[in-house]
């Protein structure tokens, strides 16, 4: 087998956008508690200062300032000198001002220190109270995050909050969330069962149709027109059978893989390449292999279908002038992953249209199907099988036309 063309260099990654950190609700509530306490403390300190200052003024006026129409005599003995009248009152005013300044300074200083200390305690208490109040909401958030982080959204719908506590608004929210998730879980289960049951039921009439058409075609009295019509009907019937098989496989692959066995993707690639050799030769497409050990675990049949669909798509959507090629590679990559990558020549694929390729029944407008056997489920099944095995799928347009699809799966620790 000839050597494959060199793979194109991977696109340079874009620098991640800076994300501004957002204050949490707990922090905002704590800041609100602290601000309210600080405002209340400042108000209390200000009112205390005003009352204290007013009381000092009133005490001095009542003791030393005579009432209208009356006379007060003040006598003082200071350092052996006798003071009386206005001199004594003036000396008392000076002493009262000193006492007032000292008292006000002490009040404001000690009050500010007490306000800071108690304010810090209030902020800490507010942080603790906010955490206790918001704990049920964190439980709701954690459950929703588990559902969203599931390989496929419907597989995490078995999660429930089951909040225990008083009947309040938060418990109502948690119970409503549980009810919604339960209904979604039942809905997805019903949808999968319907697809599987309907596909099974449709197999019987298709099998009967094929048998009747073949019987009519192989009769001795069958004319050439009947045989030609029979071939067309058999082709249509075969297409419908492939569609039903794809729907069954899609329904099966959307279930979590519990029974796993060791699988080397290199062996799968070699097997699939041999299987598709006739189709590649008929389409005049050259298939290249670049295999290396890629051990993983899972369902061998589903992983074979994954690689088969990738190679089949690479052959089907390709050039028809004999210069087309498909390159299949398996390898172990960093991060405890193994990877199988399939690239091909073919029509150009707009980057914005790549995510749509993984939607069921989606086809590229203007693409030429070499074999004419596409059911529009190939890449949908690839994605479902990869996700069911704990992996993911990435696709990007190849420079010059075609597509490069890479499937990453967890590496087997012991193989």
BALUMLO-192427 format. One record per residue (C-alpha): residue in one letter; x, y, z. Coordinates in steps of 0.25 Angstrom, whole numbers, plus 5000, padded with zeros to 4 digits. Layout:
aXYZ...
***
This chain:
x500050005000x500650134996x501050245006x499950345010x500050495007x500550575018x499450625027x499150775027x499750855039x498650875050x498051015051x498751105061x497851115073x497251245076x497651315090x496551295100x495751415103x495951475117x494751455126x494451555136x494251495150x492851515155x492451535169x491651425175x490351445181x490851405195x491951515194x490951615189x490051575201x491151585211x491551725205x490151765207x490051715221x491451785224x490951915217x489651925225x490351895238x491352005235x490352105232x489552065245x490852075253x491252215247x489752265250x489852215264x491252275266x490752405261x489452415269x490252375282x491252485279x490152585277x489452545290x490752545297x491152685292x489752745295x489852685309x491152745312x490752885307x489452875315x490152835328x491152955327x490053055324x489153005336x490353005346x491053135343x490153225334x489153305342x487753305338x487053435333x486753525345x487653455354x489153465358x490153345361x491453365368x492653275365x493853265374x495053175371x496353165378x497453125368x498953115372x498653205384x498053305375x496553335377x495753355365x494353405365x493253455355x493653455340x495053415342x494553285349x493553255339x494553275328x495453175335x494353075336x494053095321x495453065317x495452935326x494052895321x494652905307x495752825310x494952715316x493952725305x495052705295x495652585302x494352525304x493952545289x495252495284x495152375293x493752345289x494052355274x495352275275x494852165283x493452165276x494252155262x495052045268x493851965273x493151995260x494251935252x494351815261x492951785262x492751815247x493751705244x493051615252x491751655245x492351625232x492851495236x491551455242x490851505229x491751415221x491351295229x489851335229x489851355214x490551225212x489551145221x488351215213x488951195200x489351045202x488050995196x488251075184x489651015183x489050875183x488150915172x489350975164x490150855166x489050755161x488750845149x490250845146x490350695147x489250685137x489850785127x491250715129x490650575125x491250525112x489850535106x488850625113x487750515114x488750425121x488850515134x487350525136x487350425147x487950525156x487050585167x487250695177x486250625187x486450745196x486150725211x485650845219x484550945223x483450965213x483951105208x484251165194x485551095192x484950955195x483850995185x484951025174x485650895177x484350815176x483950875163x485350855157x485250705161x483850695155x484350755142x485550665141x484650545144x483750585133x484850605123x485450465127x484150395124x484050475111x485450435106x485250285110x483950285103x484550345091x485650235090x484650125093x483750175081x484950185071x485350045075x483949985075x483550055062x484850015055x484649865059x483249875054x483649935041x484649815038x483549715036x482749775024x484149815018x484549675019x483249625013x483349725002x484749684998x484349534998x483149564989x483949654979x485049544978x483949434976x483349514965x484649544958x485149404958x483849344952x484049284938x483049364932x483549494937x483849594926x485049694926x484149804930x483749734942x485149694946x485649844944x484449894952x484849784963x486249834963x485849974966x484849924977x485949844983x486849964983x485850054990x485549945000x486949925003x487050075005x485950065015x486549945022x487850025024x487050145029x486350055040x487649985043x488250125045x487150175054x487250045063x488750065064x488550205067x487550175078x488550065084x489750155083x489050265091x489050175103x490250175113x491250055110x491249975123x491849845117x493249885112x494349795107x495749825102x495849875088x497049925080x496550035069x497749995061x497149855059x495749915056x496350015045x497049895038x495749815038x494949925033x495949965022x495849815017x494349825018x494249955010x495349914999x494249874989x493450004991x494750094990x495150024977x493850044971x493850184974x495350204969x495750254983x497050214989x497050175004x498350195012x498650145026x499450205037x499250115049x499850105063x499350045075x498150115081x497550025093x496250065098x495049985104x493649985100x492649905091x493449855079x492249845069x491949995072x493350035071x493449965057x492250035053x492850165057x494050145048x493250085037x492350205036x493550295036x494250225025x492950205017x492650355017x494050385013x493950295001x492450334998x492750484998x493950494990x494550524976x494050444964x495250464955x496150354961x497050454969x496250444982x496850374995x496450345009x497450345020x497150265033x498050275045x497950225059x498950265070x499050295085x499050445089x499350515101x498350535113x498050385114x497350375100x497350295088x496950355074x496450305061x496550405050x495950405036x496250505025x495850505011x495850594998x494550644993x493650764992x493950885000x493150885013x492851025019x493351035034x491951085038x491350955033x492250855040x491350845053x490150815044x490850695038x490550625052x489050645051x488250525047x487750525032x488650645029x489350645015x490250745009x489550824997x490250794984x491050674989x491150554980x490850424987x491750324980x490950204984x489650264986x489350184998x489350295009x488350305019x488850425026x489150365039x490550325038x491250445046x490050445056x490350295059x491850335060x491550445070x490650355078x491550235079x492750335083x491950395094x491450265099x492850225101x493250355108x493950415096x493650525087x493750565072x494350675065x494250715050x494950825042x494950855027x496250805020x497050915012x496750884997x495450815000x494950695008x494750675023x495650625035x494850555046x495550515058x494950435069x495650435083x495350315093x495850285107x497150205107x497050065113x497950065126x498249915125x498149845111
***
